[in-house]
């Protein structure tokens, strides 16, 4: 019988071209994605402010740049850009909520920072029934209600409450580009309160209270939306949320929260600041990007298909995540050429019987990890914690997580950690294809496997495929695991 050629660890290519056709059918963005180009400029706006460590004078805080930036965006022709530029002694803009326009790019020059206001009043959703002096919702928290009133049938009188995002995208072919920065100032004390956005979030955590914080960028029905080279810093909540969109590209994005790492471990340490969260969307590419934040680096929410995550670096955060909402399904994902350095998890699929659904046709390949406590967590046991438990919490529900056609290929962790791979039960088994998966120094006690069918190729995995109702479907061959480190030189500082 002919012996199949073994994949060489020392020859693995960790940077793949966007558009590569992968193992699991069309497990990727179906578009041909190329590096974006900065369009011609329709108008340049000069910075009038400067800030040291994100601090402005009281006078500047009351005199926002929102109106002149929005006016420029409204007046710019499609296919052109509004450029924010520095002057000799000024390099900052200070704004409340902005809305991008169809086909228009917001271009932020290198060295320029667009700061978000710390006044929660400017983010409050308009309430048609509000009276002078009524309290606002944005920037506050409250006990989580056990039930919610039925919404008004008339959208014109329906009041959402809460906070608008700093930048809203509800149009096609808009973009945010440039090597400048957008700083949400999640660390800053809110005007009218004695706490920051992040401190409010931490205070709400023990009792799972509702709290209302602005997000940096929210896109919906935003086909063709592009983020290119921009630096996204210190978001009060999620950095980038994209929904109901066909075609979203994040290329060369540098996302860091908190920038001041001395805040980690304090009550002002950026809770729930996800990096990029796509939901109910298709044809998504995240590539050549650097993500270092206070929650999931990338969290794929429900209803996402045909997504590519290629040639990226993740740092502090919860890793490359799917879920926890999977009720509408996630499918056809390619993750290729990922380096994870000090994330809490590496490959993470999380859900439970209260929010689960079908997840299938996923390919993870050419992934390097270092100091990742849980390199692999494919779990139906999610309990709303940073990491998953290694046992079924026995929740009750009918939204069943069901994980099928998942490939892990050329996965290498330079440090030991736990592996959790589980199906919910005998009727909902997880299906996994293993090809050269190596967790250096892993011990048998760190392997937690339940209700999983494994198809083994190449050298399979360097940990035992044994556990409750675990089946190994085939073994192609079992050469010794590589001794050389294929991740040598892959771990570089955040950029």
C-alpha positions, 0 to 999 in steps of 0.5 A: 500500500502506498504510504502518503507523504507526510506534511513537513512541520519545518516546511509549513507556510504560515502566510497564505494568500487571501482567496486560497481554496481550502479543505472543507468546500468553500470554507472562506470568503467567496470574494477575491479580496485585495489590499484596499486603496485610499481614494482621492480626498474631497476635503481636508479638516485640520486638527484644532486640539491637542491632548496629553494621554487623552486629557482635554480641557473643560472648554475643549470637552464642551466644544466638540468637532462632531458638527464639522466632521459630520458636515464634511462627510455629508457633503463628500461625493461617493468614491472620495475621502474626508481627511483628518490632518494635523497642524504644527501643534495640534493633532487631535479631534474630539467628537460625539457620534458620527455617521458614515455616508455611502461610498465615503471614506473617513481618512485619518492621517498618521499621527492624528487621533480622533477621540470620543467624547466622555460625555454620555449625554451625546451618545444617548438615543433620542427619546421622543417622550423625554422631558427636560431634566429626565435622566439618561440611560447611557453611562448608567447601569441597573439590575437586569430585569426578569422580563421586558415590555413588548416593544411599540409596533410603531418604529417612530415611537419606539425608544431603544435607550442606551448609547449610540456608537461613536461611528455608525455605518448603515450604508454601502461601500463606506470605509475608515482608512489611514494610519491614525487612531480612533480612541474611545477613552474607555479609561476616562471618567464620564462627565457627570459621574465618578467612574469611567466606562470600564469601571461601570462595566466592572461594577456591573459584573458581579450581579450581571447588571445591565450597563450602557456603554458606547461601542467604537464602530457599529455597522449594519446593512453595510455591504462593502465596508472596509477598515484599512490600517486604522488604529482602534484604541480603548473602546468603552465596549466592543470595538467593531460590530458588523451585522447583516452585511455582505462583504466586510474587510479589515486589512492591517487593523491595529486594535489595542485595549487597554493601551495602558497595560498597568490597568489590567487587573484593576477595576479599570481594565477594559471588560467586554471590549471584544475586538471584531465581532461579525454577526448575521453576515457573509463574505468577511475577511480579517487579514494582516491585523494585530489585535490586543484587547480585553475580551474575544480577539475575534468573536464570530456571532450567529448567522455568519458564513464564508469568512476568512481570518488570514495572517493575523497576530492576537495578543491578550484577549480570549482568542479566536472565538465562535459564539457564544450565540450559535442558534442561527449557525456559523459555517464555512470559516477559514483561519490560516496563519494565526499567531496567538501570544498570551490569549486565554484560549486559542481555538475557541468554539463556545455555546450551550443549550440555551443559545446553541445551533449548527456549526460546520465546515470550519478549517483552522490551519497553520496556527502558532500559540505561546502561553495559551492556557487552553489551546483548544476549546470546542465546547457545548458547556459555556457558562458566561466565563472567560474559559469553559468548564471541563464538565457539562453544567447541565443547563436545560434548553432546546437550542443544541450546539452541534459541531460538524466537519471541523479541521485542525491542521498544523496546529502548534503550541510551544507551551502546555495547556488544556484541550477540551473537545466535546459534543453535547451527548450521543445524539449530538457528537462533535466531528473533528479532523486532526492533522498534525496537532502538537501541544508541547508538554501536554499531560494526559490529565489536561486532555478532556474529550467527550462525545467526539468522532475523530478522523486522524491524518498525518501525525494526528495529535500528540495527546491521547484521543481517549475519553467518554464516548470518543471514537477514532474513525481512521489512522492514516499513519502515525509518524513521530511528532516533530521535534523542531519548533515550526513557530520559531520567529513567529512571536513578535511584539504588538504593532 
